[in-house]
Amino acid sequence: QVQLVESGGGLVQAGDSLNLSCAASGGTLNRYAMGWFRQAPGKEREPVATISRYGGSTYYADSVKGRFTISRDNAKNTVHLQMNSLKREDTAVYYCAADYLGDGATVVGYDYWGQGTQVTVSS
């Protein structure tokens, strides 16, 4: 079983950037497709970006495509989400998640979750 801890959230202004980090322990990272999800107040949790086990395939929600980049370093057991040109609509709690033996082509099968990190974007 893998444990996930997110960090890097904070309060920023629209147009600013943030880089979220996810530190994994207790598992071999290349056995997991990884993803970032977010949940805004009053809304359902939604997928933001996913990446396959060796980084060869990625998925982005239309709302963040061109602004966010997901990456992974299996040797360091870390996953990142670089967020540029942040908008007020990006305000949410962001969660790192892992899909055992997933291929990164879908947003289902994510069974392991971090505690979340708050991102707040002011206008």
N, C-alpha and C positions, 0 to 999 in steps of 0.2 A: 504494500500500500504506500502511495506517495503522499507526502504532505506538502502543501503549497502556502507560501506567504507572500502577499503583495506589498509593494511599497512604491512611493513616488508621487502619490496624489497630493493635492493641495488646492489653494485658491489662486486663480489667475484671471487675467483680463482677456476678453475676446481678442483673438489674433495671436496670443501667446502659444508657447509650446510646453509640453510635459513629456517625460519619459517614465513610463511605469515599468517596474521590475517585478518578476515572479521568481522566487527562489524555491527550488524543489529539493526534497530530501526523502530518503526512504525507498527510492526506486531508481531504476535505470531510465533516464529521461528519453532515450531513443525508442523506448517501447510505447511511448504515448504521443498521439497527436495532441496538440495544445491549442487552447483558445482563450480569448478574452471576451467576456460578456459584460453587460452593464444593466443597471436598473435605476431608472429615474423615479422620483416620488409619484405615486399614483399610477405607475405604469408597470407592465410586465417586463420581466427580464428578457433581454434581446441579445443575440450574438453580434459581436463587433468584428472579430477577425479570428481565423484559425490558421494553423500551420501544420503540415504533415510531419511525420517522425524525423525526417532528415532535412526538412526545410524546402523540399522541392516543389511543394504545392501550397498555395495560400488562398484564402477566401476573405473578402471584405464586404461588409454591408455597404449598400449603395450610399448611405448617408455619410460614410467616412472614407470612401474610396478616393485616393489621391491625396488625402490628408494624413492618414494613419498608416504606419508600417509595423507589422509584426515580425519578430525575428527570434531565433533561438540559438543557444550555444550549449550543445549537449555535454561537452567536456566540462563546462562550468555549472551545469545543472540550472541554467537560467533561461527565462523567456522575457522578452521586452515588448512593449508597445510604445512606439514613438508617435506622439500626437502633435501635429502641427496645425496652425490656423484654427485654433479652438474656437468653437461657437458656444453661445449660451445653451443651445440645445444639447450639447455634449455633457452637461452637468448630470452626474449620476454616481452611484457606487459601482466601481469596476472590479470584476472578479476574474481571477485566473482559474482555468479548469483544465483537466487532463482526461483524455479518452484512451483507455488501454487498448493497444494494437489498432487504433483508429488510423484512417488514411488521410484525414483532413479534408475530405470531400463533402462532408455533411456536418451539421451542427447538433446531431444527436449522439448519444453515447458518452456524454461527459459526466462521469460518475464521481470525480474528485474535484473539490473546490477549495479555494482559499477563503479567507475571512472578508476580503474586499478592502478597497481603498477609495476614499472619497475624492472626487474631482468636482470642483465648483468653478464655473466660468461666469464672470460678471460681464455685463454688456457695456 
